Amino acid sequence: MTLKSSNKVETNRYELVVEIDGETFMKAVEAVYKRQSKNITIPGFRKGKAPRRLIEKTYGEGVFYEDAIKDLYPAAIVDAANEAGLDIVRDHVDLDIEKADKDGVVLKAVITVEPEVSIKDYKGIEFTPTSLEITEEDVEEELKRIQKRNSRLVTVEDRAAENDDVVVIDFKGILDGEAFDGGSAENYSLTIGSGAFIPGFEEQIIGHKSGEEFTIDVTFPEDYQADELKGKAVQFEIKLHEIKMHELPDVDDEFVKDVSEFDTVDEYKADLKIKLEESRKKEAENNKEGQIAEKLGELLEAEIPEAMFENRIDGIIDEFSMNLRSQGLNLETYMQFTGLTEEKLRDTYRSRAESQVKVGLALRKIAELEGLKASEEDIENKYNELAESYKADISRVKAAFDSKDIARDIEADKAMNFVKENAVEKTEA
């Protein structure tokens, strides 16, 4: 591949003229012939046995050129962009073939590239610190959560449903006198106060007893995912089968022995306080980083191509889909269950994607300005971390993750640490 020219044609768009030599092109043509010849029939030859020269004579010398160019041009354009010092963005490529013959190919491609960016005032960013103090009340609240986690559900008969109870119900949603799709279930276990259902549903079960049948009125939110229910007033016919409450164990030394390696309540509380302090420190660091990231996005000056946001949304959805698969679900089923369309799902993640792209560009620029580089040792250590994380051989990890991308991530981390080290705590006036 030879880069013949590189010219900026508009914001974030460059025109590359690239030449692929004849030897490389003919090897690609031969590969296409071998791949496709088995489906080609020429009179006098068994299917798939016709020689290339005869196929080209019959269908034209360039019969395999188009597919050979399709095989070659993506890598050729990436190599050309690298040679031109351009960071290519995955996007639509305007491709024009200027020449294609046995001597090679000359193609013209208009590509999208990452934007020119600038950033200043990133030293001395102010942030509001998170209090690190852990009080006795915090310890008691954590102990209550552990106590509840180890509770057992018992059926109650002598009172009405209360907040935090688990109720077993049948329900049927009625809109304009007709049951609507997805609005009915039998023997459904619902924790009152969990917020699992739309506002107003759970609260209206409170005060009713087992065996009662009643109707409640609720209104779906204006931003509800199913268009036919947005903002609609509906009724739910409810049959309350059973009420269960959490029976909490006594918090004593025996309880502590059952749930921990400690022997006394005092020892357990002391350990809980240490763990809460560690958790609070991580929370404080994450909060600080979040405030700084938000400010970096505001400080960044760049005309960012839309393709970068769309690509990041793709990445977020891929990550979400992988998480669903780990739970035995797939994205299509999830979207059907929630009433989401692909467009709505993408809209859900747009704000996050835009923020991540802006912060990523800001950190890379700061790394450049401050001379923060990823060393060979840094990159090797990162590969080892990934190999350990994925329980995979390091050679496979190196094949899967480009060292350039690894270096960028490391340099972004160094840039964030640099900005955090130079950040300033807000002080109350």
Residue pairs with C-beta under 8 A, 6 or more apart in sequence:
1 18
1 19
1 20
1 21
1 24
1 75
1 76
1 79
1 80
2 18
2 19
2 20
2 21
3 16
3 17
3 18
3 79
3 80
3 83
3 84
4 17
4 18
4 19
4 106
5 15
5 16
5 17
6 14
6 15
6 16
6 17
6 80
6 84
6 86
7 14
7 15
8 14
8 15
9 15
9 110
11 115
11 303
12 89
12 112
12 113
12 114
12 115
12 303
12 305
13 110
13 111
13 112
13 113
14 81
14 84
14 86
14 110
14 111
14 113
15 108
15 109
15 110
16 77
16 80
16 81
16 84
16 108
16 109
16 110
16 111
17 98
17 106
17 107
17 108
18 73
18 76
18 77
18 80
18 106
18 107
18 108
18 109
19 104
19 105
19 106
20 72
20 76
20 104
20 105
20 106
20 107
21 104
22 101
22 102
22 103
22 104
24 72
24 104
25 68
25 72
25 100
25 102
25 104
25 105
26 102
28 68
28 69
28 71
28 72
29 64
29 65
29 68
30 52
31 68
31 71
32 64
32 67
32 68
32 71
33 52
33 55
33 64
36 64
36 67
37 48
37 49
37 50
37 52
37 55
38 47
38 48
39 47
39 48
40 47
40 48
40 50
40 55
41 47
41 50
42 50
42 54
42 55
42 58
45 51
45 54
55 63
56 63
56 64
62 100
62 101
65 100
69 97
69 100
69 105
69 107
72 105
73 95
73 107
73 109
76 107
77 88
77 93
77 109
77 111
78 88
80 109
81 87
81 88
81 111
81 113
86 111
86 113
86 114
87 113
87 114
88 111
88 112
88 113
88 114
89 111
89 112
89 113
89 114
89 305
89 307
89 308
89 311
90 307
90 311
91 111
91 112
91 305
91 307
91 311
92 112
92 307
93 109
93 110
93 111
94 109
94 110
95 107
95 108
95 109
96 107
96 108
96 109
97 105
97 106
97 107
97 108
98 106
98 107
98 108
99 105
99 106
100 106
112 305
112 307
113 305
114 305
114 308
114 361
115 302
115 303
115 304
115 305
115 361
116 302
117 300
117 301
117 302
117 361
117 362
117 364
117 365
118 300
118 301
118 302
118 365
119 296
119 299
119 300
119 301
119 362
119 365
119 366
119 369
120 299
121 299
122 296
122 299
122 362
122 366
122 419
122 422
123 419
123 422
124 422
124 423
124 424
125 291
125 292
125 295
125 296
125 419
125 422
125 423
125 424
126 423
126 424
126 425
126 426
127 288
127 291
127 292
127 423
127 424
127 425
127 426
128 291
128 425
128 426
129 284
129 288
129 425
129 426
130 280
130 283
130 284
130 287
130 288
131 280
132 277
132 280
132 281
132 284
134 273
134 276
134 277
134 280
138 273
138 276
139 269
139 272
139 273
139 276
142 272
142 276
143 251
143 268
143 269
143 272
146 259
147 248
147 249
147 251
147 255
148 246
148 248
150 249
150 255
150 258
150 259
151 246
151 247
151 248
151 249
152 246
152 247
153 166
153 244
153 245
153 246
153 247
154 244
154 245
154 247
155 242
155 243
155 244
156 165
156 243
156 244
156 245
157 210
157 243
159 209
159 243
160 206
160 207
160 208
160 209
160 243
161 167
161 192
161 205
161 206
161 207
161 208
161 209
161 240
161 243
162 192
162 206
162 245
163 192
163 193
163 206
164 191
164 192
164 193
164 245
164 246
165 191
165 192
165 243
165 244
165 245
166 189
166 190
166 191
166 192
166 243
166 244
166 245
166 246
167 189
167 190
167 192
167 205
167 240
167 241
167 242
167 243
167 244
168 187
168 188
168 189
168 190
168 240
168 241
168 242
168 243
168 244
169 187
169 188
169 190
169 205
169 238
169 239
169 240
169 241
170 185
170 186
170 187
170 188
170 238
170 239
170 241
171 183
171 184
171 185
171 188
171 236
171 237
171 238
171 239
172 179
172 183
172 184
172 236
172 237
173 179
173 180
173 182
173 183
173 184
173 234
173 235
173 236
174 180
174 183
174 234
174 235
174 236
174 237
175 183
175 229
175 232
175 234
180 228
180 229
180 234
182 226
182 339
183 234
183 236
187 241
190 196
190 197
190 202
190 205
192 202
192 203
192 205
192 206
193 202
194 202
195 202
196 202
198 218
198 220
198 221
198 224
199 218
199 221
200 216
200 217
200 218
200 219
201 216
201 218
201 236
204 216
204 217
204 218
205 216
205 238
205 240
208 214
208 238
208 240
209 240
209 243
210 240
210 241
210 242
210 243
211 240
211 241
212 239
212 240
213 237
213 238
213 239
213 240
214 238
214 240
215 235
215 236
215 237
215 238
216 235
216 236
216 238
217 233
217 234
217 235
218 233
218 234
218 235
218 236
219 231
219 232
219 233
219 234
220 226
220 229
220 230
220 231
220 232
220 234
221 230
221 231
222 230
222 231
223 230
224 230
224 231
224 339
225 338
225 339
225 340
225 344
226 339
249 255
251 265
252 265
253 263
253 264
253 265
255 265
256 262
256 263
256 264
256 265
256 267
256 268
257 263
260 268
260 271
262 268
262 271
288 420
288 423
289 416
289 420
292 416
292 419
292 420
292 423
293 355
293 359
293 416
294 355
296 358
296 359
296 362
296 363
296 366
296 419
297 355
297 358
297 359
297 362
299 362
300 358
300 359
300 361
300 362
300 365
302 358
302 361
304 357
304 358
304 361
308 357
309 350
309 353
309 354
309 357
312 353
312 354
312 356
312 357
313 346
313 349
313 350
313 353
315 353
316 349
316 352
316 353
317 331
317 345
317 346
317 349
320 331
320 349
321 330
321 331
324 330
324 331
324 334
334 340
335 341
335 342
335 345
340 348
360 412
363 411
363 412
363 415
363 416
363 419
364 408
364 411
364 412
364 415
366 372
366 415
366 418
366 419
367 373
367 411
367 412
367 414
367 415
370 415
370 418
372 411
372 414
372 415
372 418
373 407
373 411
374 406
374 407
374 408
374 410
374 411
374 414
378 407
378 410
379 403
379 406
379 407
379 410
382 406
382 409
382 410
383 394
383 397
383 398
383 401
383 406
384 394
386 392
386 397
386 401
387 393
387 394
387 397
390 397
